Amino acid sequence: MSQEEQRLQVTEKDELFALLGPADRNLTLIEDKLGVKVVNREDELIISGPKNAVNRARTLLDTLLKQVRAGRTPSEQEVRYAVRMVGEGVGAQLDDLADEVMVTWRGKRIHARTVGQKTYIGAMRQDSLVFCIGPAGTGKTYLAVAMAVRAFKAREVARIVLTRPAVEAGEKLGFLPGDIQEKVNPYLRPLYDALFDILGVETFEKYMQRGLIEVAPLAYMRGRTLDDAFVILDEAQNTTPDQMKMFLTRMGMGSRAVVTGDITQIDLPKGEVSGLKQVRTVLKDVEGVSFVYLTERDVVRHPLVQRIILAYERFGLEDGRPQSVGDQTE
């Protein structure tokens, strides 16, 4: 097998640190996964090993360096994803991930971290109604909230409405303390968390008091028409077909809607059909509607989460119950 050596110039120390990661963790990961040796020598990286492996490593390092120079510091999870994409020969798609959605109140840049997330963001920009189906940790809710805030700040919509079905997943509402609002708040907590992270608590509370942001259980949407709003229905796998239809027909003039859910985690009573599963058939050919399917590849949490999702998928198949997050059949 022919050996090769390539050199990559990196003259700025801060760029080099961001590229290599703390204690050179990114470098170690690249060497282990791609089968190359990378030596840091003054203002350049020397990549050596089998020719094909060196070419893949150079493509990967070039891509990561572009991200660094665009103001992004790739996380270990993003580097793992990039290594996987390059190893599969589709590393060129990584160049399209630099598109920024917005910057949070703390200065954190929100952008697509995976090709699937890029497709999701593109769909939200293009279509009035987007369904995003995928496992936990793929950024379904967070990116939808970020796009809603972006649209609100750009004055494309006048308000943001976020909702979830308050389905009892093993806990009985009647036995929870407090009034009805206090009982359902735990179900809405992930939506609040996303808004706090993006807007900050003070700005969020100001918008809430002025009625510009509303976070409420799905039952509160009945009988309303939502004009000039960015509306997000989260955990939609726990809607019934009637609830899904009710929600979708709330859209008014100038509104946009995003529906997110994980069809492998349905908490409805046994025998009850999920509105999210059914709507894939009902609206599959409707113009202006997009369906985006994220998979374990798009998980941006701890790497172990990806392996857990795959393990459950394998268990479901062995048990005769397909659990694929991208399955589009009933």
N, C-alpha and C positions, 0 to 999 in steps of 0.2 A: 504494500500500500504506500503510495507516494506521500512524502511529508512536505509540509509547506510552512513558511513563516510570513506573517504580515504584521505591519506596524501601524498603530493608530495614534496620531498626535493629539495630546490633551495638555495644553500649556497652562490652563488656569487651575490652581489648586482646589478651589471650591467646586469646580465642575468635576474634577477627578474624584473628590470625596463623595459627591452625590452619586456619581456613576458606580463607584466601587461599593458603597454602602458602609455602615458601621462595621469596624473590624474586618473590612473586605468581604463581608458576607455575600454580596452580589457576585463578586469575583469567584469565590469558592463554589457558589451554586452553578455558575456558568461552566466552570471547569468540570465539575462533577457530572452535569447533565449532558454536556456537549462533547466531552472527551477530548478537551484541549488543555494546553498549558498557557496561562497568561501571566506575564511578568511585567510589573510596574517599574519602569526604569526612567527616572527623571521626568521628562515631559512627554513620554510616550508609553503605550502599552504594546508589548510584543506578544503576538498570538502564534503559537506553534502547535503542530499536530498533524493528523491526516488532512489531506487537502479539503475534502468536503466538509469536515468538521470545522476547520479553520474558516472556511467561507461562511458557514452558518454563524459562527461566533462573531465574525467581523460584521455581518449584517445586523446581528443583535446589538452589538456594542454601538454601531453607528446609529441605530434607531433610538437606543437609550440616551445617547449623547444629544441627539436632536431634542428629546424631551427635556433633558436637563437645561439645555440652552434656551428652551422656551419657557423656563421658569418652573419646571416641575421636577420634583425629586421622586423617582420611582420607588415604590415600597417593595419589600421583599415579595409580597404576593403578586405585584405587577411584573416583577422580574421573572417569577416562576411562570406566569402566564405567557410572557414574551418568549421565554425559552421553549415552552411547549409549542407555540405557534411557529417559531423558526424551525424547530425540529420536524414539524409536519409540512414544512415547505410553503407556508402561507405567511411568512414574516412581513411581506410587503403591506399587508392589511394593517399592520401596527402603525404605519405612518399617518393613518387617518384619525388617530385617537387624540390628537392635540386640540381638537375643537372644544373650546371652553363654553360651558353653559352659563356660569356666573361665578362671582366671588362672594363668599359668606362674610358676615359682619366681622369675623375674626381674621379675614384675609385668606381663608382656605379656598383654593381653586377647585371648582366642581367640574368634572369632565368625564367623558366615557373612559372606563378602564379596560373594557373588553370590546371586541368587535360586536358582540351581541348587544351591549349597552349602547354602542354607537348607532346600531340599527334602531333601537328603541327611541333614542333621542331624535333621530331623523324622522321617525314616524310621528312623534309628538309635534314636531315642527310643521309637518305636512298635512296631517289629517285632523279632522274635528273630533273624531272618536277613535281612541286607541285602546286595545286590550293587550295587556302584558301578562303572560303566564310563565311562571318559573318558580324554582325552589327558593327557600329562605336564603338571604345573604347575597342576592344578585342585584340589589339596588333598585328594585321595582318601585317601592314607595318613595324612597329618598329622591331619586331622579325625577319622579313625577312631581313631588313637592317643589324641587328646585326649578323645574320648568314652569310651574304655576307661579312661583315668586318672580321669576324672570318676566313672564308675560304681564304680571301685575305691575311691576316696576316700569315696564316699557309702555304701560297704559293700553295694552292690547285687550285687557279685561278689567272690569271695575271691582271685582272681588274674587276671593278664593273660598271654595266650599269643599271641605274634606269630610268623608263619612265612612262608616264601617257598620256592618251588621253586628248587633250585640248578641252573638250566638253563644250559648252556654257550652263551653268546651270542658265539661267535667265539673264546673262550678255552678251552683244554682244562684241566680240573681237574688232571689228572695231572701237568701241567708246572708247576703253581703251587707255590711253596715251602711247607714246613711240613706239619703233620699235617692230618688231615681237617677238624678244627675251624678251623684257620687257612686252609685252602683255601676253605671255604664262607663265612667271615666277610665277605669283600668283597660277597657277594650280600645279606647281612643288614645291611650298613652303613646304608642309609637308615632302617631301623627303629630302630637304635641312635641315629642322629642326631635323630630325632623325639623319642625318649624323653629324650635328654640335654637338648634344648631345653625340653621341658615340665616335667621333674622336676628337672633338674640332675644332674650326674654322681654326686655323693655319694649322693643319695637313690636314684637308679637302681641303683647298685652295692649299696646296702643291701638293696633289694627283691630284687635278683637273688640275693644270697647266702642270703636267707631263702626262696627259691623262690617268691616272690610274683609275679615277672615272669620269663617264659621267652621267649627268642628263639632259634629253631631252624629248621633246614631242614625242609621239608615231609615228607621221608622219615622224620623222627623221630616223626611223629604216628601212624604206623601201629600198630594194635593198642591204642591208648589210648582212654579215655573221659574227656572233660573236663567235670567237674561244676563248677558255680558259677564259671565262667570267662568272660571276655570274650576271644574268640578272633578274631584278624585274619589272613586269608590275603591276602598282598600279591602283586602281579605274577601274578595268577591266570590270565592269558591263556597262561601257560607251563605250565599243568597239563594232563595228559591227562584224558580222561573218567574213567578209573579212579581217578586221583589225586583229582579233584574229588569223586567219590562217596565215596572213602575219607575225605577231609577233612570233608565235610558230615555223615557218619555218626559223627564223633567227638563231636558235641555231646551233652552230658549234661544232667542236670536243673539248672535255674537258669542255664544258659549262654546266651550271645548270641554271634553270629558276624557279622563283616563281611568280605566278599570284594571285593577291588578289583583292577582291571586295565584294560589298554588293548588292545583287540582289533585295533588297527592296528600293534602292535609285538609280534608273536608270534615267539618264537625257537625254537620246536619244530622238529624235523627235517621236511623237506619231505614232505607227504602225511599228517602226523600231525594229528589233529583236536584243536582246543583245547577243553579242558573248560569254559572260561568261555563260549565261543561256544555249545557244545551245551546247557549248563545253562539258558540263556535259554528254550529250547523245553521242556526237561524240567520245569522248575519254574514256568512262566509262570502257571499257574492254581492254585498251591498257597497256601492261606491262611497268613498269617503271614510270607510272603516278599515282600520289596520289591526292585524293580529301579530304580535311579536312573541316568540317563544325563546325564553332564556333557559340555559341548562347549567349543570354543575361547572361547566367551563367558565361561566360568568360570575361565579361566586367570588366576592371580594372580601370575605372574612378570613379567618384562620384557615390555612391549607387543609386542616383536618376536616373542616366542614364539607369540602368537596368529596373527601373519601367516605364520610358518613352518608352523604346523599347517594353515592354510587353503591355503597353497601346495601342500603335500603332498596334501591332499584333491583339489585341482584337477588335480594331476598324475596322481593315481590314476584320476580320472574320464576324463581325456583318453587315458590309456593302456588304458582298458577294464577297470580294476580299481577298483571303488568303494571308497573309503577313509573314508567318513563315520564319525565316532566315535559318532554316534547311530544308526547303521544297526542295525536289529533283525532283519535277515533273514540267512539263511545264505548 
